[in-house]
Amino acid sequence: MGLRLAIAIALFMQICAQSVHSFFMIKISDIIECMQEMAPEELAEPWDNCGLLVASENESAERVIVCLDVTRAVVDEAIKSGAQLIVAHHPLIFTPIKRIDMGSVQGALLLSLIRNNIALYAAHTNVDKTYGGLNDLLAGLVGLDVPPPPPDEHAPLDYYRIGEFQSAMSAEAFNERVRSRLKLGSLIVSAPNGDPGGAQNGQMDTGGRAKTIKKVVVMCGSYSLEAEKFATTGADALLCGEIRHHEALELAGMGVHIIQAGHHGTERFFISLVEKWIADRYPEAAIQGVGFSSPPTTFYHGGGGLNDV
């Protein structure tokens, strides 16, 4: 075989290999298609801003980072690892912006993404609402049975779930179950009579009976349900990320036991959920979760102790 022929064959094989790789490489559009199947963007609330926020759908996405919030640590890790795409729960661009100001936190992060050719996709309330999404996962983690979705695929979806335990438990047992199963150091608890310690410590419902928990409303992140709507659920308790002070007082006055497990504490499971969605579809993709164990806030306890929530 002549030298020229050998070189020509080698070049031809190299071109073929590159063409095959380009043909089969995972693109951002592929990841978006996967996310759309699991949590269609049309499920998102009208005020939300889900979807592709930075870059083009035709770019490569063979290395993906999944996070709750787009922070400097997340962007730096994406740059360091060579990731081409970040899938975040909370949109970095939430309200319309008139300019990208490098002097602002948001602007600096956006410029870093653009300069390093890193795409950004946000999946927020659509993942909270979709069946098999974040609220279903949260309910399952604490052992609640949630009714199956209605057969009508066009039925509206709520961004909360109503589940029941197989048997009722004390408020204290409920507190500890949530804390341990969500792997948290502490919780914020509001009880009907102001005693978060549970039935064994004297907690009573509004009828003077020892409080037990069987039916629970689950809402990851921020609670946003009117008291009248909550009352129609017949739930004994609420598990959420956070709730406003006066809303908590109102529900407690209705005899509802409330657990606030933290915005990060309830929504960080978005990371493992989306990692699984993408890995099941594209096992060859390199997927990295960032920020699961890095809550932005902690509780300070006297003596220097810190606990996440």
N, C-alpha and C positions, 0 to 999 in steps of 0.2 A: 504494500500500500504506500503510495507516494506521500510525501510530507504535506503537500498542498491538500490532498484529499483527506488526510487525517485531521488537518486543521479545520477544513470545511465541515467534516462530520462532527467534530467537537463543538464548533460554533452552532451548528444546527441543533445538536442535543441540548445545548445551553438555552437557546431560544425557545425550544419546545418546553423545557422544564419551567422557564419563566412564564410562558403562556399558560401552562397547566396550573401553575401556582396562582396566576392572576385570575384564571377562570374559577378556581375553587376557593379563593380567599374570601374570608368573611368580611362583609362590608357593613357600614353603619346601617344601611337600609335593611340588612338581614336582622340585626339586633332590634331595630324598630319594629319589624314585622313580628318578631317573637314577642316583644312587649305588647304590641297591639292585640295579639291573640289572647294573651293572658289578662291584660287590663286595657281595653280599648280607650283611646283618648276621649271619645265622646262621653264616657262616664264621668269625666271630671266636672267639677262645679263650674258654673259660668264665670266666677271670679278668679278661677285658677289659671295657671300658665304652664300647661304640660306640653311635652313634645320636644323636638330638636331645637335647642336654643342657640347653639354655636356650631358652625361647620356645615359640610355638605353630606348628603346621604350616600354619595358614591365613594367616599373615602374608606380606607381599610379600617377594620375594627377587630384585629386578631388578639389584641390585649386590652382588656376592659377593667376599669375600676368601678366598684359599686359603693355608694356612700349614702349617708343620711343628709348631710349638709356639705356644700362645696366651701371648704375652708382653705386657708393657706397650706395647712398640713396635707390636705387631700391633693391639692394641685401640685405641690412639691413632690409628693409620692408618685403622681402620674407622670411628671417630667422625669423623675429618677428611674422609674420602671419602664419607660418607653411606651406607656399606654396611649392609645389613639382615641379612646372614648371614656368618658365618665358618665355613669348612669346614677343620677341623684334623686332622692325623694323630694326634697324641698327645692323649688326652682330658684336659681341664682338671680334670674330676671323675673321679678314677680309683678311689679308695676311698670308701666311704660317709662323708658328713660330717653332723655333728649340728647345726651352725650355720654361718652365713656371717659370718665375723669380718673386719671391714673392716681390722683391724690386720695381717692376714696377706696375703701376696702373692696367694694363691688367692682369698680373700674379696674383696679390693679389685678384682681383675679381674672376678669374677662380678658385683659390684655395678655396676661400670662398664657391663658388657654389659646388665644389666637396666635401669638408669637411661636408657640410650641406645637401648633397644628393639632390641638387636642379638642375633640368634639365634646359637646355637653348635651345630654338628654335628660329631661325631668319627667318623672312619673309620680304624681302626688295623690290627689283625691281619687283618681281613677283606680289606684292600687288599694286605697282604703276601702272603696266601695265594691270592687269586683268580687265575685264569688271565688273562694280560694285565695283571696288577697290578704291584706294585712290584718284586718279585723277578725277574719275567720281564723287566721293563724294565731292571733293573740288569745282568742277564745279557746282554741284547742290546747294551747300551752298550759292554761290553768285548769283544763279538764272539763270544760263546758260542752254540752251537746247542743249544737245549733241546727235548727230545721234545715232541710235541703232547700235549694232555690226553687222558686215557682216554675212550673213547666213553660209558662209564657216567657220566651226569651226577651220580649219587649217590655216586661214588667219593670217599673222603676226600681232602682236599687237605693237603699239607705246607706249612709256612711257610718252605721253602727250595726251591731248584732245583738240579738237577744238569745241567751243560752241558759240551759238549766243543768245543775248537777244531778247525778243519779239519786242522791239523797241529800237532805238538808244538813248543814253544818253550822257550828257556832260562828259568830262574827270573828272571834279570835282565830279559829281554824282557817277561816277564809283569808284573813290578813296574812297568816303565815304561809298559806299555800301560794298566794300571789307573790309574796316576797321571795320565797325559795325557788319557785318555778321560773320566775322572770330573772332570777339571779341578781337580786338587788340588795343593797345593804340596808335600805330603809324605805318607808312609804309615808305618805301623808294620808291620814285617816280622819274622816268626819263621821260621827255617829249620831243617831237620832237624839240621844239624851246627853250628848257632849262627852261621853265616855268611850274613847276608841279602843279600850282594852278588850271588849268582847263580852259575850253573854256571861261567861264565867266570872267576870268582874262586875256584873250587875247591869250590863247594857240591856235596856228595854226598848221595845218599839213603842209607837204612840198609843197602843192599847194596853201598855203595862205588862206585856208578855216578854219573856226572854227572847232576844233577837236571834233568829236563825236565818241562814242564807241558802236559797235554792235557785232562784231565778235572778239573772244578772244581765244588765245592759253593758255592753263592751264598746268603747269608743276610743281608739288610739289617738294620741295627740290631744288637741284641745277639745273640750266638751262644748257642744253647741246645739243643745236640744232644749226646747221650751219645756217648762215644768208640766204644762198641760199634756204635752205629747208624751213625756216620760210616764206620767200617771196612767196612760192607756196601756202601757206595757205590763203593768202588774208586777214589776221587778222589785226584789228585795234590796238590791244593791246596784251600784254603779262602779265599774272599773274603767278609769280613763287616764290620760296622761296628766291633764291639768284642768282645773275648773275655777271660775271666778268666785271670789269670796261670797258674794251675795247669792249666787246660784247655789253654792254649797249649803248656805244657810236655809234656802228655800227647800231644797231636796231633803235635808236633814229634818226639817219641820214636817215633811210628808212621811217621815219614818224610813228614809232611805239611808243605807250604810254606803259610804263613799270611800273609795280608794283612789288616790292620785299616785300613779306609779312613775310619773315623770314623762315629759314629752319624748325625751331621748329613750327613757326606759321602756316605753311602749312601742316606739316606732323604729328602734334600731334593728328590729327583726326584718325590716325591709331589706337589709343587706343580705342576710342569708336566704331570704325568699327569692330575690331577684337573681342572686348567684345560682340558685338551683334552676330557675326558669331558663336562664341562658345556657347553663352547662348541660341540661337535659337536651336542648336543641342542638347546641354546638359543643360537644365534648372536647373538641380540639382547641377551643378558645382558651386563652389564659385569662382567668377571672380572679380578681383580687378585691376582697372586701376591706374597707378602710374606715376606722372610727367606731367600730362596734362597742369597744370598751373605753371610749373616750367621751364621756358626757361633758357638755359645756359648763354644767353647774354641779356643785356638790353641797351636801349639808355639813356645816361645821358643828361639832359637838364639843362642849366644854372639855378642856384637857387636850385639845388638839386633834380630836378624831374627826375624820372625814368619811362620809358615806355618799354613794351616788344614789340618785332617785330618778 
